Amino acid sequence: MEVSNNSIKPISIWKSILIGAIIAGIAMVCFYYLRPFLEKLGLNEYAAYLISLSLGLIVILIWAVLSYLSEENNRTFKDFLIRVRLNRLRPKWFYWALGLAIIMFLSTVIFSPVLSWLISHNIIPLPENVPDYINPTKQMSIAKVKEQLINQGVIPLIPFVLIINILSEEIFWRGIILPRQELQHGRNAFWIHGIIWAFTHLFQYWLLLPILIGSIALAYVIQRTKCTWISIIAHLLNNGLPFLIMAIT
């Protein structure tokens, strides 16, 4: 069962861009101001990063719920699941999710050496004091990252941050925003959606190229299948893979 198009309104390209800019701004404030502030309060670098990221994502999740409540829908939980395309999941769509996760993962792996070269030659300058754990020129092994996470005592935070990260972005972008963009832009909506969502990650602008590839691929699949579960699973596989490797090694 799909939500009726009469219950949601199209969203213009300019409003989509504005929303993307606001969310990009929230992410930049969290990363460049809130994260260092938390470190000055005494939190270690990983805890400061995870907590600042989570606070920004919670804002987005609240925004998604408020956006839904502002629409002329019924207010039951089932209605909400239908609206954000979480009401059904077909077994074959797990293959879509796996394919998406592979594309997202490979785009990062393939472009990582290129990004490292561009950054090391100052073609893409990095901000001052960017943490090593997201610096492409300072690749750390899984074992080293695992050791640091354990030493800083942030392992219990990781599942919470993963869940908040994935649910907030997927419910807001694929569940709330993409259906409205489809009404406005038709078959081309996935291009607009993917590009705007990629640029909400401007706080890590040096990773925009691999993020853009994954974003457009993800938007295309969700527009075609009308199933947000696929993006949730793909997002979880992609973001959770390093932690899974840590857990089994």
C-alpha positions, 0 to 999 in steps of 0.5 A: 500500500502506497501513500496517496499523492494527494496527501503530500505536496511537491517540493520545489528545487529551491526549497530542496536546496534550502533544506540541504543547506540548513542540514549541511550547516547543522553538520558543519556546526556540530563538526567544527564547533560543537566537537572541539567544544566537547573536547575542551570540556574533557571528552576524548576525540571519539566521544566528542565526534560521536556525540556531536554527530548524534545531536545533529542527527537527532535534530534531523529526526525530529524535523522528519517527524514534525514534517510528517505531522504538518501534512494532512495525513492520518496520525497512526504509526501505520500511516507514518510507516506507509508515508515514509515507505517502511510498510513493506519489504520484499526478500528480493530487495535485500539484493538491491540493498547489498548491491547499493552497499557494495557501490557505496563501499567501493566508491570510497575504496576506489577513490581513497588513493586519488583523494590521498594524492590530491590532499597530499599535493594540496589540491584539496586542502584539509581544514586545520586539525582535522582528526586522523580518523577521517584524514585520507592521508593518515589511513589507520588500520582496523586494528589501530582504530579498534584499539583507540575505540576500546582505550577511549571507552566509546564502544557502547556509543557506536550502535546508538550512533549508527541507529540514529544516523541511519534512521534520521537520514533515511526517514527524513531524506528517503521517507519524507523528502524524496516522495515530494521531489518525485511529485515535482521532478518525476523520473529525474528526482533521483538526480536532484535528491542524490546531489543535494543529499551528498552536499549535506556532507560538506563538513567532510568536503574532501569525500564528496566525490565518493559520497556523490556516487553512492548518493545518486545510486541510492536515490535511484534505487529507492525512487524505483522500488519505493522502499526505504528499507532498502536504503536503511539496510544498505546504509547500515551495511556500508557504515557498519562494515568497519565495526563488524570487521573490528568485532570479528578480528 
